[in-house]
Amino acid sequence: MKSTKELLRLKRDGHAWTSTEIETFVQRTVSGEATSAQVAAFLMAACTRGLAASETAALTLAMSRSGDIVPTMTTSRPRIDKHSTGGVGDKVSLLLAPLAVACGLDVPMISGRGLGHTGGTLDKLESVKGVRTDLSLRTMQSLLSDHHLFMAGQTPTLVPADRIMYALRDVTGTVENVGLITASILSKKIAEGLDGLVMDMKVGSAAFLPDLASAEELATSMKSVCEQIGLPVTFVFTRMNRPLGKAVGNWVEVVEADAALAGMVQRDLAEVTTELVARMIMLSDANIAYDEARRRVIDVWRSGTAHVIFHEMLRRQGGDWAASIRHYSSLPSRQIIAETHGFVDEIDARALADVLGRAGAGRTREDDQIDPAVGVVIHEPPGQTVESGQPLASVHASTDEACAALAAEISTFIKTTTAPVSREPSMVIQVW
């Protein structure tokens, strides 16, 4: 077998690696035989020279086998998961997982933390007092077997190659590469032992993927790999130009998810969640038509079963809902008031998320600390008619000073206009 230096020379000069060479390099990455500098050199070469489809598939498989995997056949239920490319106010996973379980699926959801302007499911969950997401593989297996659901972070032994490579991608400017993104996402999903995967490809000014062409490019890469490894996958392209739902932040998004599962849900959030769960059901059984799958989701949602499952999951993972309500209710909040009669103006969701991130709701580095109290709840959607003096939004923070400063800044994003604002069309752009 060639040395790591020889392999890097080949990749530097534009040659494709064989599956055996990729497997060897991934093993050397995890064992430490390949240094951080050598792994960084591979990542840069992959960006500048590109990865062939066969290389991307081989890298995905090698990374998925680089550590532990969630055992298959834990129950007789189909094991289906969802992954989102990220957006502002995207709390869909919090609704989707309990809904899918209530519809008869197993959902082993290994989630990530927020980075940049997109929020992370783990950060939202951990805003609930006591909730643990650092679950061992044995605990994951037990929860999946007994309750059909867990929501957890990546363990040190689950796809360790991805942990190493992602940390280096973040500091070497090699995050935005289709092949590396494909391998990073799918390697973790393969390690979950899935029977099917639904990808929520968010598209728009507030998304990681700003336009449909870039979303389709990533979807094409992922589709190719899934076909080669035999993982059924559905791609749902959804709009992300405005915040999804009303809340942006960590605790405020969990509160919105709780209210949504109880029946108080905004149209855009309901549409996206229902679509994704319906597609998960269809992947679990090829004989189920779209209309039937969608009807199942709506019926389960109305029954309240998923709301119960959501709170049971929080309790099993250590969460204390009542203590959380008491804590956050004691913290300051401020309202943003409409100064004139008119229409709620468009909201620059990306800029709003950046402001909240700097205030503590997000992070620019993985080791940044999150303030779960920081957030905003938008009372009326763009285009809604409001009167002078009517509350437009509520701003939340940990201190009076922080809350006042945040409200002053956010008031520049949430305001009224005299010009009518068009209603957002269907949230679903297309489905592959």
C-alpha positions as CSV (number, residue, x, y, z in Angstrom):
1,M,0.0,0.0,0.0
2,K,1.2,3.5,-0.9
3,S,2.3,5.8,1.9
4,T,0.1,8.7,2.9
5,K,2.5,11.1,1.3
6,E,2.3,9.2,-2.0
7,L,-1.5,9.1,-1.9
8,L,-1.5,12.9,-1.3
9,R,0.7,13.4,-4.3
10,L,-1.7,11.5,-6.5
11,K,-4.7,13.5,-5.3
12,R,-2.7,16.8,-5.6
13,D,-2.1,15.9,-9.3
14,G,-5.7,15.1,-10.0
15,H,-5.7,11.3,-9.8
16,A,-8.7,9.5,-8.3
17,W,-8.1,7.2,-5.4
18,T,-9.3,3.6,-5.4
19,S,-11.8,2.5,-2.8
20,T,-9.0,0.6,-1.0
21,E,-6.8,3.7,-0.9
22,I,-9.7,5.7,0.5
23,E,-10.4,3.1,3.1
24,T,-6.7,3.0,4.1
25,F,-6.5,6.8,4.4
26,V,-9.7,7.0,6.6
27,Q,-8.2,4.2,8.8
28,R,-5.0,6.2,9.1
29,T,-7.0,9.3,9.9
30,V,-8.8,7.7,12.8
31,S,-5.7,5.9,14.2
32,G,-3.6,9.1,14.0
33,E,-1.1,7.7,11.6
34,A,-2.2,10.4,9.2
35,T,-1.3,13.7,10.8
36,S,-3.7,16.7,10.9
37,A,-1.6,18.4,8.3
38,Q,-2.0,15.4,6.0
39,V,-5.8,15.2,6.5
40,A,-6.0,18.9,5.8
41,A,-4.0,18.5,2.7
42,F,-6.4,15.8,1.5
43,L,-9.4,18.1,2.2
44,M,-7.9,20.9,0.3
45,A,-7.0,18.7,-2.7
46,A,-10.5,17.3,-2.7
47,C,-11.8,20.9,-3.0
48,T,-9.4,22.0,-5.7
49,R,-9.2,18.8,-7.7
50,G,-12.7,17.4,-6.9
51,L,-13.9,14.0,-5.9
52,A,-15.2,11.5,-8.5
53,A,-18.6,10.0,-7.8
54,S,-16.9,6.7,-7.0
55,E,-14.5,8.4,-4.6
56,T,-17.4,10.2,-2.8
57,A,-19.2,6.9,-2.4
58,A,-16.1,5.1,-1.2
59,L,-15.3,7.9,1.3
60,T,-18.9,7.8,2.6
61,L,-18.7,4.1,3.3
62,A,-15.2,4.2,4.8
63,M,-16.2,7.0,7.1
64,S,-19.4,5.2,8.2
65,R,-17.3,2.1,9.1
66,S,-14.7,4.1,11.0
67,G,-16.3,3.5,14.4
68,D,-19.4,2.1,16.1
69,I,-22.7,1.7,14.4
70,V,-26.3,1.6,15.8
71,P,-27.2,-2.1,15.6
72,T,-29.9,-3.0,13.1
73,M,-33.1,-5.0,13.7
74,T,-33.7,-3.3,17.1
75,T,-37.4,-3.6,16.5
76,S,-39.6,-4.8,13.6
77,R,-40.5,-1.2,12.6
78,P,-38.9,0.5,9.6
79,R,-36.0,2.8,10.7
80,I,-36.3,6.1,8.9
81,D,-34.6,9.4,9.6
82,K,-34.6,13.0,8.2
83,H,-31.8,15.4,7.7
84,S,-32.1,19.1,7.0
85,T,-29.4,21.3,5.3
86,G,-30.3,24.0,7.8
87,G,-32.2,27.3,8.0
88,V,-33.4,30.0,10.3
89,G,-36.1,28.9,12.8
90,D,-35.9,25.3,11.6
91,K,-37.3,23.4,14.6
92,V,-38.9,20.7,12.3
93,S,-37.0,17.8,13.9
94,L,-38.6,18.4,17.2
95,L,-42.0,17.9,15.7
96,L,-41.1,15.4,13.1
97,A,-39.5,12.7,15.3
98,P,-42.5,12.2,17.7
99,L,-44.9,12.4,14.8
100,A,-43.0,9.8,12.8
101,V,-42.9,7.5,15.9
102,A,-46.6,7.9,16.4
103,C,-47.1,6.9,12.7
104,G,-45.3,3.6,13.4
105,L,-41.6,4.3,12.5
106,D,-38.3,4.0,14.4
107,V,-36.4,7.3,14.4
108,P,-32.7,7.2,15.5
109,M,-32.0,10.9,15.2
110,I,-28.3,11.8,15.5
111,S,-28.3,15.6,15.3
112,G,-25.7,18.4,15.2
113,R,-25.1,21.7,16.8
114,G,-25.7,25.1,15.2
115,L,-22.8,26.8,13.4
116,G,-23.0,30.1,11.7
117,H,-26.5,31.4,11.1
118,T,-28.3,28.0,11.3
119,G,-29.5,26.6,14.6
120,G,-28.8,23.1,15.8
121,T,-31.3,20.6,17.1
122,L,-29.0,19.6,20.0
123,D,-28.8,23.2,21.2
124,K,-32.5,23.5,21.1
125,L,-33.0,20.3,23.1
126,E,-30.4,21.2,25.7
127,S,-32.2,24.4,26.4
128,V,-34.6,22.2,28.3
129,K,-33.3,21.9,31.9
130,G,-31.6,18.5,32.5
131,V,-31.9,17.1,28.9
132,R,-28.9,14.9,27.9
133,T,-27.9,14.4,24.3
134,D,-24.5,12.8,25.0
135,L,-26.0,9.3,25.0
136,S,-23.9,6.2,24.8
137,L,-24.4,3.7,22.0
138,R,-25.9,1.3,24.4
139,T,-28.4,3.9,25.6
140,M,-29.3,4.8,22.1
141,Q,-30.0,1.1,21.3
142,S,-32.1,0.7,24.4
143,L,-34.2,3.8,23.7
144,L,-34.7,2.7,20.1
145,S,-35.7,-0.8,21.2
146,D,-38.1,0.2,24.0
147,H,-39.4,3.6,22.8
148,H,-38.6,3.8,19.0
149,L,-36.9,7.1,19.4
150,F,-33.8,9.0,20.6
151,M,-32.4,12.4,19.7
152,A,-28.7,12.6,20.5
153,G,-25.3,13.9,19.4
154,Q,-22.5,12.1,17.7
155,T,-20.5,10.0,20.2
156,P,-16.7,9.9,20.1
157,T,-16.8,6.4,18.7
158,L,-19.6,6.9,16.1
159,V,-18.1,7.9,12.7
160,P,-15.0,9.3,14.3
161,A,-13.5,10.0,10.8
162,D,-16.2,12.6,10.3
163,R,-15.5,14.3,13.6
164,I,-11.9,14.7,12.7
165,M,-12.4,15.8,9.2
166,Y,-15.2,18.2,9.9
167,A,-13.2,20.0,12.6
168,L,-10.4,20.5,10.1
169,R,-12.8,21.5,7.3
170,D,-14.1,24.3,9.5
171,V,-10.7,25.9,10.0
172,T,-9.2,25.2,6.6
173,G,-12.0,26.7,4.5
174,T,-13.0,23.4,3.0
175,V,-16.6,23.2,4.2
176,E,-18.4,24.1,0.9
177,N,-17.5,21.1,-1.1
178,V,-20.3,18.8,-2.5
179,G,-18.3,15.5,-2.1
180,L,-17.2,16.2,1.4
181,I,-20.6,17.4,2.5
182,T,-22.2,14.3,1.0
183,A,-19.8,12.0,2.8
184,S,-20.2,13.9,6.1
185,I,-24.0,13.7,6.1
186,L,-24.5,10.2,4.7
187,S,-21.7,8.5,6.7
188,K,-23.6,9.3,10.0
189,K,-26.9,8.2,8.5
190,I,-25.5,4.9,7.3
191,A,-24.1,4.4,10.8
192,E,-27.7,4.7,12.1
193,G,-28.6,1.5,10.2
194,L,-31.4,3.2,8.3
195,D,-34.0,1.7,6.0
196,G,-34.6,5.1,4.4
197,L,-33.7,8.7,4.6
198,V,-35.6,11.9,3.8
199,M,-33.5,15.0,3.0
200,D,-34.9,18.4,3.6
201,M,-33.0,20.6,1.1
202,K,-33.6,24.1,2.2
203,V,-33.3,26.7,-0.5
204,G,-33.2,30.5,-0.2
205,S,-31.5,33.6,1.2
206,A,-31.6,32.2,4.8
207,A,-30.4,28.8,3.9
208,F,-26.9,27.2,3.6
209,L,-27.9,26.5,0.0
210,P,-29.0,29.9,-1.4
211,D,-30.4,28.8,-4.8
212,L,-32.1,25.8,-6.3
213,A,-29.1,25.0,-8.6
214,S,-26.7,24.5,-5.6
215,A,-29.3,22.4,-3.8
216,E,-29.8,20.2,-6.8
217,E,-26.1,19.8,-7.2
218,L,-25.8,18.5,-3.6
219,A,-28.9,16.3,-4.0
220,T,-27.5,14.8,-7.2
221,S,-24.3,13.8,-5.4
222,M,-26.1,12.4,-2.5
223,K,-28.6,10.5,-4.7
224,S,-25.7,8.9,-6.6
225,V,-24.1,7.7,-3.4
226,C,-27.4,6.4,-1.9
227,E,-28.0,4.4,-5.1
228,Q,-24.6,2.9,-4.9
229,I,-24.9,1.8,-1.3
230,G,-28.6,0.8,-1.5
231,L,-30.1,3.4,0.8
232,P,-33.6,4.6,-0.3
233,V,-33.7,8.4,-0.2
234,T,-36.3,11.1,-1.0
235,F,-35.3,14.8,-1.5
236,V,-37.8,17.5,-0.5
237,F,-36.7,21.0,-1.6
238,T,-38.3,23.6,0.7
239,R,-38.2,27.4,0.8
240,M,-36.0,29.2,3.4
241,N,-36.3,32.9,2.7
242,R,-38.2,33.8,5.9
243,P,-37.9,32.3,9.4
244,L,-39.7,29.0,9.6
245,G,-42.6,29.4,12.1
246,K,-42.6,32.2,14.6
247,A,-39.7,31.6,16.9
248,V,-35.9,32.0,16.3
249,G,-33.6,31.0,19.2
250,N,-33.2,27.9,21.2
251,W,-35.7,27.7,24.1
252,V,-38.3,29.8,22.2
253,E,-38.2,27.3,19.4
254,V,-38.7,24.4,21.8
255,V,-41.7,26.2,23.2
256,E,-43.1,26.7,19.7
257,A,-42.5,23.0,18.9
258,D,-44.4,22.1,22.0
259,A,-47.3,24.4,21.1
260,A,-47.3,23.2,17.5
261,L,-47.6,19.5,18.6
262,A,-50.5,20.6,20.8
263,G,-52.3,22.0,17.8
264,M,-51.2,25.7,17.7
265,V,-49.1,25.6,14.6
266,Q,-48.2,28.1,11.9
267,R,-49.0,27.2,8.3
268,D,-45.5,27.1,7.0
269,L,-44.2,25.0,9.8
270,A,-47.2,22.6,9.5
271,E,-46.7,22.2,5.7
272,V,-43.0,21.4,5.9
273,T,-43.4,19.0,8.8
274,T,-46.4,17.2,7.3
275,E,-44.6,16.8,3.9
276,L,-41.5,15.4,5.4
277,V,-43.2,12.9,7.7
278,A,-45.5,11.7,4.9
279,R,-42.4,11.1,2.7
280,M,-40.8,9.1,5.6
281,I,-44.0,6.9,5.8
282,M,-43.8,6.4,2.0
283,L,-40.2,5.2,2.2
284,S,-41.2,2.7,4.9
285,D,-43.8,1.1,2.6
286,A,-43.8,1.4,-1.1
287,N,-47.6,0.5,-1.2
288,I,-48.6,3.7,0.7
289,A,-49.7,6.5,-1.6
290,Y,-48.9,10.2,-0.9
291,D,-52.5,11.2,0.0
292,E,-52.8,8.3,2.4
293,A,-49.4,9.0,4.1
294,R,-50.3,12.7,4.4
295,R,-53.7,11.8,5.9
296,R,-52.0,9.6,8.5
297,V,-49.7,12.4,9.6
298,I,-52.6,14.8,10.0
299,D,-54.8,12.3,11.9
300,V,-51.9,11.5,14.3
301,W,-51.1,15.2,14.8
302,R,-54.8,15.9,15.7
303,S,-54.9,13.0,18.1
304,G,-52.3,14.6,20.4
305,T,-50.2,11.3,20.5
306,A,-47.1,12.9,19.2
307,H,-47.3,15.7,21.8
308,V,-47.3,13.0,24.5
309,I,-44.3,11.2,22.8
310,F,-42.4,14.5,22.7
311,H,-42.6,15.0,26.4
312,E,-41.9,11.4,27.2
313,M,-38.8,11.6,25.1
314,L,-37.6,14.8,27.0
315,R,-38.3,13.0,30.4
316,R,-36.4,9.9,29.4
317,Q,-33.4,12.0,28.4
318,G,-33.5,13.8,31.8
319,G,-35.5,16.9,30.8
320,D,-37.6,18.8,33.4
321,W,-40.2,20.8,31.5
322,A,-41.8,22.4,34.5
323,A,-38.4,23.6,35.8
324,S,-37.6,25.0,32.4
325,I,-40.9,27.0,32.2
326,R,-40.2,28.4,35.7
327,H,-36.6,29.4,34.8
328,Y,-37.3,31.1,31.4
329,S,-40.5,32.8,32.6
330,S,-38.4,34.6,35.2
331,L,-36.1,36.1,32.6
332,P,-36.7,39.5,30.9
333,S,-38.5,40.1,27.6
334,R,-39.3,43.1,25.6
335,Q,-41.9,43.8,22.9
336,I,-41.3,45.4,19.5
337,I,-44.3,47.6,18.8
338,A,-45.7,48.7,15.4
339,E,-45.2,52.5,15.2
340,T,-47.7,52.9,12.3
341,H,-50.6,51.2,10.7
342,G,-49.6,49.0,7.8
343,F,-48.3,45.6,6.7
344,V,-45.7,43.6,8.5
345,D,-42.6,44.0,6.2
346,E,-40.4,41.2,4.9
347,I,-37.9,40.0,7.4
348,D,-34.2,39.6,6.5
349,A,-34.0,36.1,8.1
350,R,-30.2,35.7,7.6
351,A,-29.5,39.1,9.2
352,L,-31.9,38.4,12.0
353,A,-30.1,35.1,12.7
354,D,-26.7,36.7,12.7
355,V,-27.9,39.3,15.3
356,L,-29.3,36.6,17.5
357,G,-26.1,34.6,17.0
358,R,-23.9,37.4,18.2
359,A,-26.2,37.9,21.2
360,G,-25.6,34.3,22.3
361,A,-28.2,32.2,20.4
362,G,-25.6,30.7,18.0
363,R,-22.0,30.2,17.6
364,T,-19.3,31.0,15.0
365,R,-16.9,28.3,16.5
366,E,-17.8,24.9,17.8
367,D,-16.5,25.7,21.3
368,D,-18.6,28.9,21.6
369,Q,-21.1,28.9,24.5
370,I,-24.8,29.1,23.8
371,D,-27.2,31.3,25.8
372,P,-30.5,29.3,25.4
373,A,-32.6,32.2,26.6
374,V,-31.8,34.5,23.6
375,G,-34.5,34.5,21.0
376,V,-37.3,36.3,19.3
377,V,-40.9,35.3,18.7
378,I,-42.5,37.0,15.7
379,H,-46.2,37.6,16.4
380,E,-47.4,38.3,12.9
381,P,-46.1,37.0,9.5
382,P,-45.0,39.3,6.7
383,G,-48.0,40.7,4.8
384,Q,-50.3,40.7,7.9
385,T,-52.1,44.0,8.5
386,V,-51.3,45.5,11.9
387,E,-52.4,48.7,13.8
388,S,-50.2,51.3,15.4
389,G,-49.2,50.2,18.9
390,Q,-49.8,46.5,18.1
391,P,-47.0,44.1,19.3
392,L,-45.0,42.7,16.3
393,A,-42.5,40.5,18.2
394,S,-41.2,39.6,21.7
395,V,-37.5,39.6,22.4
396,H,-35.9,37.4,25.0
397,A,-32.5,37.4,26.8
398,S,-30.9,36.5,30.1
399,T,-30.5,40.1,31.4
400,D,-32.4,43.4,31.1
401,E,-29.4,45.1,29.5
402,A,-29.0,42.4,26.9
403,C,-32.7,42.3,26.2
404,A,-32.9,46.0,25.7
405,A,-29.9,46.1,23.3
406,L,-31.2,43.1,21.4
407,A,-34.7,44.6,21.0
408,A,-33.2,47.8,19.7
409,E,-31.3,46.0,17.1
410,I,-34.1,43.6,16.0
411,S,-36.5,46.4,15.7
412,T,-34.6,47.4,12.5
413,F,-35.6,44.0,11.0
414,I,-39.2,43.7,12.2
415,K,-41.3,46.7,11.2
416,T,-44.3,47.8,9.1
417,T,-44.5,49.0,5.6
418,T,-47.3,50.7,3.6
419,A,-46.7,48.5,0.6
420,P,-48.6,45.1,0.5
421,V,-46.3,42.1,1.0
422,S,-46.9,39.0,-1.1
423,R,-47.7,35.8,0.7
424,E,-45.0,33.0,0.5
425,P,-46.2,30.3,-1.9
426,S,-46.2,26.6,-1.1
427,M,-43.1,25.9,1.1
428,V,-42.4,22.8,-1.1
429,I,-40.6,23.6,-4.3
430,Q,-40.1,20.1,-5.7
431,V,-39.6,16.5,-4.6
432,W,-37.2,14.0,-6.0
